Structure formats: C-alpha cells, structure tokens
Amino acid sequence: RAQGGSVLFAFHPRTQCTGPEASAMEDGDKEAKEDAAGEAQGEARDEETAKAAPNGAAAAGAEAPPDDPQEANEETAKAAPNGAAAAGAKAPPGDGADPLDHVVRLMQEQHFGRAAAMLQRMLKKTPDDSVLLHNLGVVLTEQSKWVEAEDAFMKAFEEQKKAGKLNYATLYGLGTVLTEQGGSGKLLQAEALFRDCLVKAIEQEENGVVETYRAFTSLAENLGLQKRWKEAAEAYEQSLALGTRMFGEGHDCNVAQSALLERARRLARLQKYMRIALWAGTAAVPVICVGMWKYVGGPSVGEMLQFTGFFGESAAGQPAAEAAASHGAE
C-alpha cells in the first residue's frame, strides 16, 4: 500500500504518504542475527546508525533528555515518521529514559526484529500494557506476520476496552491486518472497523482530516478486495478529493489514487454489464425452451394435462365416467 492506506500513525513508516520515504525492510535472516547479537552490540550499532542518520538523531543514552517533558515529546514526534506520540508512546514523568523511546527509534530505523524482541521482554513484566501490545502489533505488521499482529492488536483493544480508553489507531491496525489476511469474514470485520474509524475521524472535523483521508483509502482497498467496485470507487473519490487539497494534484499519492479510482470505475462498469447479461440470460432460458418445444411440435400444456386425466377426461377426449361405462358394457 505505497499509496498510503495504513493509519497506524507513528508506527507504519513504510506505508505512510506524508512521512519520509522508508527503505526496504531488512530480511528475516539479518533480523534474527541482530536479535541474537545482544543488547550491548545492539546499542553500538544504534550509535553508528544514529550518527549516519539524516535526521541527526543522537545515539541512545548519548545525551540527557530535555528538562521539559513536553519538549521531549515534541522532539520524539518530529523524529518519528508519523508522529509517535499519537499512539501513546510518550515518556512518563520522572528521571531516566523511557524504554519505549528506544523501541520507537528502532522502528524508525527499520530494526523491526530487535524492536519486537524488546517489546516482548517488556510485555513479560507488564503483559496487560495496551501501548506495548499496540506497538508489538505494528512491528508484526511491518514483518507481515498478520496472524500474530491480529492477536496483539486484539489484546490491546481488549485492554483499552477494560480501561474505557479506546485508541482508534489500534482499531485501524486491527482492520489493516484483517484486510491483509483476506477472506470474506475478515474483510467484513475490517470494513466495519474502518467505517467506525471513519465516523470518529469525521466527528473531529478539521482535526481529523488526515485520519479521514486514510480511512477512506483503506476502506476503498477493502471494498475492492470484496469486488464491490462501485462502493470502492466512491471511497476512492472521497480519498482523492481530500488528498488533492492536502498534497496537491501532482503528488505521488494522488497520482496513485487517480489510477486506482479509474480502475475501480472501469471494473464497476464491467461488473454492471456482466450482471445485466447474467439476468438477461437467466430470463431468456425459459423463453428459449418454450420456443424450441413448439418448434419440434411438442404438445401444449393443456394437452399434457388432459392426457394425464387432470381435467377428468380420458386420452380420447371422452369424460372418464362415459369411458368406464363403455368399457363395462363391452
């Protein structure tokens, strides 16, 4: 979904249109080696990566965090491609660095294997932490581990439900992995989640424009996978209209959206013609059969019913009682 269909906020740099372009994910073997290298070697690699990073991020632990917690959160949000603070990944009050900041940095640098390992270690201490579960779901989504990501997002949703604080980023992540898995049941569940997120985003008016755009885009993709092309085209129209006002007509996202919109419209017309042809063919079958029956000289319906004695007459056309009396006299 390079056109920007996902709305996992800070945690989906590969699919986010408004963030910087992300490099390709590291393959599984390299991530496994990084996991086995240990924390000491990982921190050394983090320092080298931070020095070479274009955003000039400082190495983990190299500098003391700002005195103002709000300033620290703002800097973290600027460094993350999609706004890490949107999903609740912010430093708690007090001294010391938040381990979740290190996780966010690993996710930003595409080290998803190490980020997943660190989140799993943290979840062993606090297995009911909805923020950790959400971030684990995002990392597993980046690794294309759809089933495990669905389980993580579902657990995060359940914990948020217990606390009475729903995070629509979690619902969106759940809808994303359900869509990726496909299948009628999961696609319908994902559609319902996307529509809930869309309603929530629209309620925010100006503050929810970006979320509305993402919701329309992912909903259109979901409807396309269900072969509901007319509805998908309508969702793409809304998404393209918002994207044009947000990014401009020549933006890559809008170019991709335009192509998807034209494809959905074309398939919707084709689907309409196919349905008309199908219904016309279904209605024509009995007409053709009757015509062929008459052409070969077959008996009419009335003649067949008289032949079977349905109207109380014999095959010779005499009443049944007279035919029986005549037979008895003989």
N, C-alpha and C positions, 0 to 999 in steps of 0.2 A: 504494500500500500504506500508506494512512494508519493502518491498524490496527497497524503496527509489524512488518512482516515481514522487514525487512532487518537484517542483523547486521554491517554494515561498521563497527561500533564508533564511533569518533570521527568518522567521515568521511561519515555519512549522516544529517545532522540532519533532513532533510525527512521521513524515514520512521521515525524513532526515537520510540517511545512515551514512554520515560522521560525524554527530554530536553525542553527548552522548545520551544514551538511555533515553527516557522520560517515566515517569509513566503514568498510565491510567488517562484519563480526569475525572475531578470531575463531578458528576451527576448534572442534572438541578436544583434539589431542593437545593442543597448546594450552587450553584452559585447564586440562587435567594436570599438566605438568606444573602450571602456576599454582594450582591448589596444593600440590604435594611439596612445593618448594618451602613452605613455612612462612610465618609472619615476618621473620627477620629479613629474609631475602625479598619478600613482597614489598616491605617498606623501602628497601633500597631501590627496587625498580620503580616504585612510586615517586621517589625523589628525582630519579633521572627523567621519568616521563613528565613530571611537573615542570622541570627546568626547560624541557623541549616543547611544552605545550604552548600553542599560540595565544591562549588567554592569560599566560603568565601566572598560572596558579602556583602557589607556594607548596613546597613538599609538606607531607603530613607531619605536624609537630614541629616544623622548622621555625614558625613564628607563633607568638602568643595571639590568641583570638582577640578581636577588638573588645574594649571595655563595655561598649554599649551592645546589649544582646540584640536589639532591633537592627543595629547596623550590621551585625554578624549575619543575621537572617537575610538582610537585603543583599549582602555580598554573595551569600550562598545561592540566592535566587538568580542573581546575574550570572554566576558561573555556570549554573545548570542550564542545559539547552532549553528546557520547557518550564522552568520555574519550580524548583524542588519544593519550595515552601507550600505550594498549592496542595500537595497531598499530605501535609502534616509533618514533613521531615525538617524540623527546625530544632535548634539547640535549646535544651532546657536551661532554666536559670541556674546559676552557680558556676563554680570554677571547673576547669577541665574541659577537654574537647569532647564533643558528643560523638560516640562511635558511629552513629548514623550518618554524620557528615562524611566520614571516611567511606562509608558504603556508597553514598551519593557520588562522591568523587570517582570511585571505581566504576560505577555505572556510566558516568560521563565519559570516562576514558575507555569504555567498551570492555572492561575486565569483568565480564558477567559471571564467569566461573568463580572467581575469587569473591565477588560480591555475594553470590548465592551461598558460598561456604560460610562467609562471615555472618550473614543473616540467619542461617541455620544454627550457628553456635549461639547467637543471641537469643533465638527462639527457645533454646533448651532452658534458658534461665527464665524467660517470660513467654511461655507458649501462647498466652492469650492477648498478646500485644497486636492490635489491629494494624498499626502502622508498619510494624515489621512484616506481618503477613501480607499486607498490600504490596510492599516493596519486593518481597520474595516472589509474589505473583508476577510483578513487572519483569523481574530478572528472568524468570522461567519463560515468560512470553518472548523475550528477546532471544532466548535459546530455542524457541519453537517447541517447547515442552508443554503442549496445550493442556493435556490432562492434569499434570501436576500444577500448572498455573491456575486451572479452573478450581482445583481443590484449595489452593492458597487464597484465591480471591473469595471463594465461598466462605472459608473460615473467617476471613477478615470481615466480610459482610455480616456474618452471624454475631461476631463480637461487637461490631458497630451497632447492630440492632439491639443487643442487650444493653449497651450503654446509652441508647437513644440518640446517637450522633452518626447519622448515615453520611458517608462520603461518596458523592456521585462518581468520583474518579474510580472507586472500587467497582461500582456497578458497571461503569463503562469498560473497565478492564475485563470483567466477567463476560460482558457481551462480546468483547473482542475475541476472547479465546473460544467462546461457544461458536462464533461465526467461523473461525478458522477450522474448527473440527468438522463443521458441516453436518448434514443430516437434517431431516425435516423437524424433528423435535427440538434440537439445539438451535437451529436457525429461528424457529418461532420464539423460543425463550429469549434469544439475543435480540430479536426485533422488539419484544416487549420492553427489555431493558433500555434499548436505545430510545424508544419512544418516551419512557419515563425520564431519561436524561434530557431529552429534547424539551419536554414540558418544563422541567426545572430550569433549563437554560433560558427559555423564553420568558419565564417569570422574572428573571433577573434583568430583563430589558437591555440597556446599554452595557451593563457589566457582564452580560452573558453572551455577547456577540460571537466571540471565538468559540465558546462551547456549543453554541447553536450551529455554527458552521461545521464543526467536527461531527456533531450528532447527525446532521443531515447527510454528510458524506458517508459515514459508516452505515447509516440506515439505508442509503441508496445501494451500497455494496451488498448489504444483507438481502435486500429485496431482489437484487439482481441474481444472487445465488439461488433464490427461490423461484427464479424465472417469472417474477411478477414485474415485467419490464415497464408497463405503464406507470405503476407506482414508483418504480426506481427512477424513471425519467423525471417524474415530478419532484422527487427528493433531490436529484442532481440539479434541477433548475434552481431550486432554492439555495443549494450549496454554492452554485456558480454565481448567483446574484450577490450573495454575501461575500464570496471570495473576490469578486471584481471590485467591490467597494473597499475591501480590506487591503488587497495586494496590487490592484491594477490589472488591466486586461491582459497585458503581456507577461504576467508572472507564470512561471512554470506550472504551478499548481492549477491555475485557471486554464492553461492550455490542455493539461491532462483532463481536467473536469469537462472541458468542452468536447473532447474526443469521447469520453465516457457517456456524456449526455447524448451525443449523436448516435452512438452505438445503441444506447437504451431506446431511443426513439425509433430507430430502424427495426430493432427486434420487436418492439411493441407493435409496430405496423404489421410486420410479418406474422406475429402471433395472432393479431386480429384477423388477418386474411385466412390463416390456417383454421381458425375457429369457425369462420363463416363457411369455408369449404367443407369442414367436417360436418357441421349441422346441415348444410345443403345436401351433402352425400347421404347422411342418415335419413333425411326426409325423402330423398329420391329412391331409396331402396324399395319400399313398398309399392310406389308408383310403377317402377320398372317391372317388378314382379307381376303386378296385375296386367300390365300391357303384354308381357310375354305369355302369360296364361291365356289371354284372349287370342293372341296371335297363333298359338298352337291349337286353338279350338277346344279348350278345356270347358267343362260345364260351369255355369254360373253358380253363385252361392245358393240361390233359390232352388235350382235343380238338384244341387247336392243335398240340401236339407230335405227335399221331397223324396229323394232316393233313400234316405235313411229312415223315412217314415216319421220325421219330426212334426209334420203338419197333419198326421193321421191318414195319409194316403199311401197306397202301395206304389211300387215301381211303375206299374202300368197306368197310374193316374186314377184308379178307382178308389172309392172310400174303403177303408180297411174292413168295415163290417160287411159290405157287399162282397168283397173278395173272399172273406171267410165263409159266407153263406153259399156262395157259388161253389166253393171247394167242397163243402159238406154235401151239397146236392149231388155232386158227381160221385 
